[in-house]
Amino acid sequence: MQSNLIEQGFDLMLFGMGTVFVFLLLLVAVTVCMSKMINHWYPEEKDFVEIVAEQPPVDPHIASVIQVAIDLYRAR
């Protein structure tokens, strides 16, 4: 009796794990197919416009104050 229950439990475990494995394989396959279809119908545009914002020059006095602060921090 005990071995029969173990066999049934093992069969049920294999059936459940097999079902999950097949479902995940189908999910991956469908996701890959949908991704390929979307990329085929709506390809990414290759033209990129790089926007560079002009930065105002740093005042030399402010730059020297920042440098002194960095030097004091490192000297600790």
PyMOL CGO cylinders between C-alpha atoms (Angstrom):
from pymol import cmd
from pymol.cgo import CYLINDER

trace = [
    CYLINDER, 0.00, 0.00, 0.00, 2.77, 2.43, 0.92, 0.3, 1, 1, 1, 1, 1, 1,
    CYLINDER, 2.77, 2.43, 0.92, 4.66, 1.92, -2.35, 0.3, 1, 1, 1, 1, 1, 1,
    CYLINDER, 4.66, 1.92, -2.35, 1.45, 2.49, -4.31, 0.3, 1, 1, 1, 1, 1, 1,
    CYLINDER, 1.45, 2.49, -4.31, 0.97, 5.89, -2.66, 0.3, 1, 1, 1, 1, 1, 1,
    CYLINDER, 0.97, 5.89, -2.66, 4.61, 6.82, -3.33, 0.3, 1, 1, 1, 1, 1, 1,
    CYLINDER, 4.61, 6.82, -3.33, 4.24, 5.83, -6.99, 0.3, 1, 1, 1, 1, 1, 1,
    CYLINDER, 4.24, 5.83, -6.99, 1.06, 7.87, -7.32, 0.3, 1, 1, 1, 1, 1, 1,
    CYLINDER, 1.06, 7.87, -7.32, 2.72, 10.85, -5.66, 0.3, 1, 1, 1, 1, 1, 1,
    CYLINDER, 2.72, 10.85, -5.66, 5.73, 10.52, -7.95, 0.3, 1, 1, 1, 1, 1, 1,
    CYLINDER, 5.73, 10.52, -7.95, 3.49, 10.28, -11.03, 0.3, 1, 1, 1, 1, 1, 1,
    CYLINDER, 3.49, 10.28, -11.03, 1.51, 13.31, -9.90, 0.3, 1, 1, 1, 1, 1, 1,
    CYLINDER, 1.51, 13.31, -9.90, 4.74, 15.26, -9.29, 0.3, 1, 1, 1, 1, 1, 1,
    CYLINDER, 4.74, 15.26, -9.29, 6.09, 14.41, -12.75, 0.3, 1, 1, 1, 1, 1, 1,
    CYLINDER, 6.09, 14.41, -12.75, 2.77, 15.32, -14.39, 0.3, 1, 1, 1, 1, 1, 1,
    CYLINDER, 2.77, 15.32, -14.39, 2.65, 18.67, -12.58, 0.3, 1, 1, 1, 1, 1, 1,
    CYLINDER, 2.65, 18.67, -12.58, 6.28, 19.54, -13.28, 0.3, 1, 1, 1, 1, 1, 1,
    CYLINDER, 6.28, 19.54, -13.28, 5.89, 18.49, -16.92, 0.3, 1, 1, 1, 1, 1, 1,
    CYLINDER, 5.89, 18.49, -16.92, 2.80, 20.65, -17.29, 0.3, 1, 1, 1, 1, 1, 1,
    CYLINDER, 2.80, 20.65, -17.29, 4.60, 23.68, -15.83, 0.3, 1, 1, 1, 1, 1, 1,
    CYLINDER, 4.60, 23.68, -15.83, 7.65, 23.03, -18.03, 0.3, 1, 1, 1, 1, 1, 1,
    CYLINDER, 7.65, 23.03, -18.03, 5.55, 22.80, -21.20, 0.3, 1, 1, 1, 1, 1, 1,
    CYLINDER, 5.55, 22.80, -21.20, 3.62, 25.94, -20.24, 0.3, 1, 1, 1, 1, 1, 1,
    CYLINDER, 3.62, 25.94, -20.24, 6.83, 27.90, -19.68, 0.3, 1, 1, 1, 1, 1, 1,
    CYLINDER, 6.83, 27.90, -19.68, 8.27, 26.69, -23.00, 0.3, 1, 1, 1, 1, 1, 1,
    CYLINDER, 8.27, 26.69, -23.00, 5.11, 27.80, -24.79, 0.3, 1, 1, 1, 1, 1, 1,
    CYLINDER, 5.11, 27.80, -24.79, 5.21, 31.14, -22.98, 0.3, 1, 1, 1, 1, 1, 1,
    CYLINDER, 5.21, 31.14, -22.98, 8.81, 31.76, -24.07, 0.3, 1, 1, 1, 1, 1, 1,
    CYLINDER, 8.81, 31.76, -24.07, 8.06, 30.71, -27.65, 0.3, 1, 1, 1, 1, 1, 1,
    CYLINDER, 8.06, 30.71, -27.65, 4.98, 32.94, -27.91, 0.3, 1, 1, 1, 1, 1, 1,
    CYLINDER, 4.98, 32.94, -27.91, 6.88, 35.89, -26.38, 0.3, 1, 1, 1, 1, 1, 1,
    CYLINDER, 6.88, 35.89, -26.38, 9.76, 35.48, -28.84, 0.3, 1, 1, 1, 1, 1, 1,
    CYLINDER, 9.76, 35.48, -28.84, 7.33, 35.23, -31.78, 0.3, 1, 1, 1, 1, 1, 1,
    CYLINDER, 7.33, 35.23, -31.78, 5.43, 38.33, -30.67, 0.3, 1, 1, 1, 1, 1, 1,
    CYLINDER, 5.43, 38.33, -30.67, 8.68, 40.25, -30.25, 0.3, 1, 1, 1, 1, 1, 1,
    CYLINDER, 8.68, 40.25, -30.25, 9.81, 39.28, -33.76, 0.3, 1, 1, 1, 1, 1, 1,
    CYLINDER, 9.81, 39.28, -33.76, 6.44, 40.26, -35.25, 0.3, 1, 1, 1, 1, 1, 1,
    CYLINDER, 6.44, 40.26, -35.25, 6.45, 43.64, -33.51, 0.3, 1, 1, 1, 1, 1, 1,
    CYLINDER, 6.45, 43.64, -33.51, 10.04, 44.32, -34.61, 0.3, 1, 1, 1, 1, 1, 1,
    CYLINDER, 10.04, 44.32, -34.61, 9.09, 43.32, -38.17, 0.3, 1, 1, 1, 1, 1, 1,
    CYLINDER, 9.09, 43.32, -38.17, 6.01, 45.55, -38.35, 0.3, 1, 1, 1, 1, 1, 1,
    CYLINDER, 6.01, 45.55, -38.35, 7.39, 48.46, -36.31, 0.3, 1, 1, 1, 1, 1, 1,
    CYLINDER, 7.39, 48.46, -36.31, 11.17, 48.56, -36.70, 0.3, 1, 1, 1, 1, 1, 1,
    CYLINDER, 11.17, 48.56, -36.70, 13.19, 50.88, -34.52, 0.3, 1, 1, 1, 1, 1, 1,
    CYLINDER, 13.19, 50.88, -34.52, 14.17, 54.14, -36.10, 0.3, 1, 1, 1, 1, 1, 1,
    CYLINDER, 14.17, 54.14, -36.10, 17.91, 54.39, -36.56, 0.3, 1, 1, 1, 1, 1, 1,
    CYLINDER, 17.91, 54.39, -36.56, 18.10, 58.18, -36.80, 0.3, 1, 1, 1, 1, 1, 1,
    CYLINDER, 18.10, 58.18, -36.80, 19.14, 59.62, -33.48, 0.3, 1, 1, 1, 1, 1, 1,
    CYLINDER, 19.14, 59.62, -33.48, 19.53, 63.31, -32.94, 0.3, 1, 1, 1, 1, 1, 1,
    CYLINDER, 19.53, 63.31, -32.94, 22.01, 64.04, -30.22, 0.3, 1, 1, 1, 1, 1, 1,
    CYLINDER, 22.01, 64.04, -30.22, 21.04, 67.08, -28.22, 0.3, 1, 1, 1, 1, 1, 1,
    CYLINDER, 21.04, 67.08, -28.22, 23.94, 68.72, -26.45, 0.3, 1, 1, 1, 1, 1, 1,
    CYLINDER, 23.94, 68.72, -26.45, 23.14, 71.51, -24.06, 0.3, 1, 1, 1, 1, 1, 1,
    CYLINDER, 23.14, 71.51, -24.06, 25.66, 74.30, -23.79, 0.3, 1, 1, 1, 1, 1, 1,
    CYLINDER, 25.66, 74.30, -23.79, 27.07, 74.67, -20.33, 0.3, 1, 1, 1, 1, 1, 1,
    CYLINDER, 27.07, 74.67, -20.33, 28.04, 78.10, -19.15, 0.3, 1, 1, 1, 1, 1, 1,
    CYLINDER, 28.04, 78.10, -19.15, 31.72, 78.41, -18.26, 0.3, 1, 1, 1, 1, 1, 1,
    CYLINDER, 31.72, 78.41, -18.26, 32.58, 77.97, -14.60, 0.3, 1, 1, 1, 1, 1, 1,
    CYLINDER, 32.58, 77.97, -14.60, 33.78, 81.07, -12.82, 0.3, 1, 1, 1, 1, 1, 1,
    CYLINDER, 33.78, 81.07, -12.82, 37.48, 80.62, -11.93, 0.3, 1, 1, 1, 1, 1, 1,
    CYLINDER, 37.48, 80.62, -11.93, 36.83, 81.80, -8.37, 0.3, 1, 1, 1, 1, 1, 1,
    CYLINDER, 36.83, 81.80, -8.37, 34.14, 79.14, -7.87, 0.3, 1, 1, 1, 1, 1, 1,
    CYLINDER, 34.14, 79.14, -7.87, 36.40, 76.49, -9.41, 0.3, 1, 1, 1, 1, 1, 1,
    CYLINDER, 36.40, 76.49, -9.41, 39.19, 77.39, -6.98, 0.3, 1, 1, 1, 1, 1, 1,
    CYLINDER, 39.19, 77.39, -6.98, 36.79, 77.26, -4.01, 0.3, 1, 1, 1, 1, 1, 1,
    CYLINDER, 36.79, 77.26, -4.01, 35.62, 73.81, -5.11, 0.3, 1, 1, 1, 1, 1, 1,
    CYLINDER, 35.62, 73.81, -5.11, 39.23, 72.64, -5.50, 0.3, 1, 1, 1, 1, 1, 1,
    CYLINDER, 39.23, 72.64, -5.50, 40.13, 73.88, -1.99, 0.3, 1, 1, 1, 1, 1, 1,
    CYLINDER, 40.13, 73.88, -1.99, 37.10, 72.08, -0.56, 0.3, 1, 1, 1, 1, 1, 1,
    CYLINDER, 37.10, 72.08, -0.56, 38.12, 68.84, -2.29, 0.3, 1, 1, 1, 1, 1, 1,
    CYLINDER, 38.12, 68.84, -2.29, 41.68, 69.18, -1.03, 0.3, 1, 1, 1, 1, 1, 1,
    CYLINDER, 41.68, 69.18, -1.03, 40.47, 69.77, 2.55, 0.3, 1, 1, 1, 1, 1, 1,
    CYLINDER, 40.47, 69.77, 2.55, 38.18, 66.75, 2.34, 0.3, 1, 1, 1, 1, 1, 1,
    CYLINDER, 38.18, 66.75, 2.34, 40.98, 64.51, 1.10, 0.3, 1, 1, 1, 1, 1, 1,
    CYLINDER, 40.98, 64.51, 1.10, 43.39, 65.80, 3.74, 0.3, 1, 1, 1, 1, 1, 1,
    CYLINDER, 43.39, 65.80, 3.74, 41.29, 64.41, 6.60, 0.3, 1, 1, 1, 1, 1, 1,
]
cmd.load_cgo(trace, "trace")
